[in-house]
Each structure stands twice: as structure tokens, then as C-alpha cells.
Amino acid sequence: MIFISAQEAITTITDNITIMIPQAAANTDMLKLYIERFVYDVLDYCHRDDFPKTLVYTAVELLGKRLNSTSVAGGEDLPVKSIKHNDTEFVFALNSISDIGNAADADFESIRTKLNLYRKLARSSELRTV
């Protein structure tokens, strides 16, 4: 297994996402926030100081989906759930579009079995304090 530093993981994921989704480069602050959170969540969950290189592509896929859903939530072509004619009412189907915390938690949960492959047992002396 090949492992890379957290900073190298952040850089590699950023480079791959900007190749995959060129418009993501327009909002580098949001992109950096998503990537750093993902990388450090993985490191904390796995009790590691190094990042599994094979998870770079998993991160690119998950964060790419999140960026696409965020652009939808940002006002581009929201799916319409219902339209009412009198007194004009529009209801958008937003239940599949989550806020940052919920989307991140759902994404993380979806790859938990993959993360368990790289997880170390935590000893009380190794636990990180905030």
C-alpha cells in the first residue's frame, strides 16, 4: 500500500477535481474547504498521519458529486416538485440536496467499509485532541 502526506493528498485531489470539473477552479475556497475536510476526516477516522493514495480517486468522485449538487443548489436548474396556478406557488425538489454537514456525513458513511481497510487501532496515547 502506498501512503502520501495530508498536504500531498489535498494537492493531488485538488488537481484531479479541477481537471474533472474545470468550473470548480472558479471557487477555490469552497473546493479547498471540502477537500481539507474530507482528508482530515479520513485521517481522523483511520487514526493515521498518512493518507492512502488509493482513496484519492474516491475523494475525487465524492467531492465531484458534492460540487455538482452544490452548483445545483446554487441556482442552476433546480428540479421542480410541484407548481400551483392560482396565487402562483412553486415547490422545488430539494430533499435530495443536503447542506454541507449532512452531505459530508452521508458521503463519508458511503465509503466507511473502504476506509476500514486502512484503519489502525487507536491507543489512548494516539488519540488526537482538539
C-alpha positions as CSV (number, residue, x, y, z in Angstrom):
1,M,0.0,0.0,0.0
2,I,1.2,3.5,-0.8
3,F,0.5,6.4,1.5
4,I,1.1,10.1,1.0
5,S,1.1,13.1,3.3
6,A,-2.1,15.0,4.0
7,Q,-0.9,18.1,2.1
8,E,0.1,15.9,-0.9
9,A,-3.4,14.3,-0.8
10,I,-5.0,17.8,-0.7
11,T,-2.9,18.9,-3.7
12,T,-3.5,15.7,-5.7
13,I,-7.3,15.7,-5.1
14,T,-7.5,19.4,-6.0
15,D,-5.6,18.9,-9.2
16,N,-7.8,15.9,-10.2
17,I,-11.0,17.7,-9.4
18,T,-10.1,20.8,-11.4
19,I,-9.3,18.5,-14.4
20,M,-12.6,16.6,-14.0
21,I,-14.7,19.7,-13.3
22,P,-13.0,22.8,-14.7
23,Q,-15.6,25.2,-13.3
24,A,-14.6,24.1,-9.8
25,A,-11.5,26.1,-10.1
26,A,-13.6,29.3,-10.1
27,N,-14.4,28.8,-6.4
28,T,-11.1,27.6,-4.9
29,D,-12.1,28.5,-1.3
30,M,-15.1,26.2,-1.3
31,L,-13.1,23.5,-3.1
32,K,-10.3,23.7,-0.6
33,L,-12.7,23.5,2.3
34,Y,-14.4,20.3,1.0
35,I,-11.1,18.7,0.2
36,E,-9.4,19.5,3.5
37,R,-12.4,18.4,5.5
38,F,-12.5,15.1,3.6
39,V,-8.8,14.4,4.0
40,Y,-8.7,15.2,7.7
41,D,-11.9,13.3,8.4
42,V,-10.3,10.2,6.7
43,L,-7.1,10.7,8.8
44,D,-9.1,11.0,12.0
45,Y,-11.3,8.0,11.3
46,C,-8.4,5.8,10.2
47,H,-6.2,7.0,13.1
48,R,-3.4,7.8,10.6
49,D,-1.0,10.6,9.8
50,D,-0.6,9.5,6.2
51,F,-3.3,9.3,3.5
52,P,-4.0,6.1,1.5
53,K,-3.2,7.1,-2.1
54,T,-5.9,4.8,-3.4
55,L,-8.5,7.0,-1.7
56,V,-7.5,10.0,-3.9
57,Y,-9.9,8.8,-6.6
58,T,-12.6,8.0,-4.2
59,A,-12.3,11.6,-2.9
60,V,-12.4,13.0,-6.4
61,E,-15.6,11.1,-7.2
62,L,-17.4,12.0,-3.9
63,L,-16.3,15.7,-4.0
64,G,-17.1,16.0,-7.7
65,K,-20.6,14.8,-6.9
66,R,-20.8,17.3,-4.0
67,L,-19.6,20.2,-6.1
68,N,-22.2,19.3,-8.8
69,S,-25.0,19.2,-6.3
70,T,-23.8,22.5,-4.8
71,S,-23.9,24.2,-8.1
72,V,-27.5,22.9,-8.5
73,A,-28.3,24.2,-5.1
74,G,-26.7,27.5,-6.1
75,G,-29.5,28.2,-8.5
76,E,-28.9,26.3,-11.7
77,D,-31.9,24.2,-12.9
78,L,-33.4,23.2,-9.7
79,P,-35.8,20.2,-10.1
80,V,-39.5,21.3,-9.7
81,K,-41.6,19.2,-7.5
82,S,-44.9,21.0,-8.0
83,I,-46.5,24.1,-9.5
84,K,-49.7,25.7,-8.3
85,H,-51.5,28.0,-10.7
86,N,-53.7,30.3,-8.5
87,D,-51.7,32.5,-6.2
88,T,-48.6,31.1,-8.0
89,E,-46.7,28.6,-5.9
90,F,-43.5,26.8,-6.9
91,V,-42.1,23.9,-4.9
92,F,-38.7,22.7,-5.7
93,A,-37.5,19.1,-5.0
94,L,-34.7,20.0,-2.6
95,N,-34.9,16.9,-0.3
96,S,-32.1,15.3,-2.2
97,I,-29.9,18.3,-1.9
98,S,-28.4,18.5,1.6
99,D,-26.4,21.1,3.4
100,I,-22.6,20.7,3.8
101,G,-22.6,18.8,7.0
102,N,-25.3,16.3,6.0
103,A,-23.8,15.7,2.6
104,A,-20.4,15.2,4.0
105,D,-21.7,12.8,6.6
106,A,-23.6,10.8,4.0
107,D,-20.6,10.7,1.7
108,F,-18.4,9.6,4.5
109,E,-20.8,6.9,5.5
110,S,-21.0,5.6,2.0
111,I,-17.2,4.8,1.9
112,R,-16.9,3.6,5.5
113,T,-16.2,0.0,4.5
114,K,-13.4,1.1,2.2
115,L,-11.9,3.3,4.9
116,N,-11.9,0.3,7.3
117,L,-9.3,-1.3,5.1
118,Y,-6.8,1.5,6.2
119,R,-8.0,2.0,9.8
120,K,-5.5,1.5,12.6
121,L,-6.4,0.6,16.2
122,A,-6.3,3.7,18.3
123,R,-4.4,3.7,21.5
124,S,-5.3,6.3,24.1
125,S,-1.9,7.9,23.6
126,E,-2.5,8.3,19.9
127,L,-6.0,9.9,20.1
128,R,-5.9,13.4,18.8
129,T,-7.2,16.3,20.9
130,V,-8.9,19.3,19.5
